[in-house]
Amino acid sequence: MQPDMDLFVVARRIAADHDRARAERLAAESRAGQRHAGPRFWLGRHLISVGIHVAGESSRTEPATAADRPC
């Protein structure tokens, strides 16, 4: 009786792993299209640009000058 019970437990764990992997894959696919859209992305980009401005660094839109590059 014990070997049958062990196989049942193993089969349930494998099924649970498959379900978890399927859920993670679906979640990753749903996030893939939203990387460059939405309020979270907009807010993140603005916070980065404000931080760059406060730090006094040049923004990425300005062309690099010779002073920016080491010899």
Order of alpha helices (4+ residues) and beta strands (2+ residues): alpha-alpha
